[in-house]
Amino acid sequence: MVEAHGWGRPRVAVSSCLLGEPVRHNGGHSRARFLTQELAPFVDWVPICPEMEIGLGAPRETLRLERSPAGPRLMTRQSRRDLTAAMDDLAAERSPRLAADGYVFKAKSPSCGIHGIPLYAGDNAVTRNNRGLFADAVIEGHPLLPVEDEGRLNDAVLREAFVERIFAHARLRELLEGDWRPRDLVAFQARHKMQLLAHSPDGYRETGRLVAAAGVRPREELAEEYGRAFQEAMAVKASIGRNVNVLQHCLGMVGDELDPVRRADLVEVIGSYAAHRVALSVPLTLLRHHARGEAATYVQDQTYFSPYPEELGLRNHVV
């Protein structure tokens, strides 16, 4: 097991079949390579298979969502068993106790799918924009939880965004679960300033406002509000424009330590990133390489430059 020092160690709920457990309806699995080989050394998995947990075996009859006046019903296709109440009860019991920094669901599952699940009326799919029954309950109960399915994690941009968020959530959880003091919250905010700014300038300002009240407001109340504001900020997608703003801000700190040629190189590379010609990793690497003195300490401490283990290599795509 690899400890991700300085990054936090996320606890990630996951559909069990994606880790290679033979729990699918056909008795097989859907092992996801990125999860089991690349991400696994840096996270702690919380495997869940709701269909097995309500007593269905493997192999088993396939399920689907069907339309009814009372809402979607989870039905077996051949024997016509209605499993809605059992799945609702499981979700009501499981969801409040879900202590996780993220969740990877099985795509296309009537229990666990989070995108494009068909809802049937007879033999016809009347809509295809639904969530699986269990996944829907989890997402409704944890609206700020980073969630994805294994199919969407094949997209480099979505994969990087999900991983960045689960590590940020893990660091926040580790802070707030500990015996933190006002200075610890101040230091946490200071480390995350550029990362927050890249996601949400409004969230950056709101979290800063809350931190300014550390030591004044009741501890638990402040922790709850700060945690929610931090997670809301990180849920906003980082954009090229906001990344460029952060890069230029950091260049302003590093630039005073550079000769004109190296400064011009950095300006050019940031421009190339803004023009979609190079990956974000290129200007970040140069900024870290050229940082000296106080600027080096500032860059080294910012989670923006190293939001998760670098071995994952997730910032090497050109947007």
Summary of the structure (lengths in Angstrom):
residues: 319
radius of gyration: 22.3
end to end distance: 32.1
largest distance: 75.4
contacts: 990
relative contact order: 0.10
helix: 53%
strand: 12%
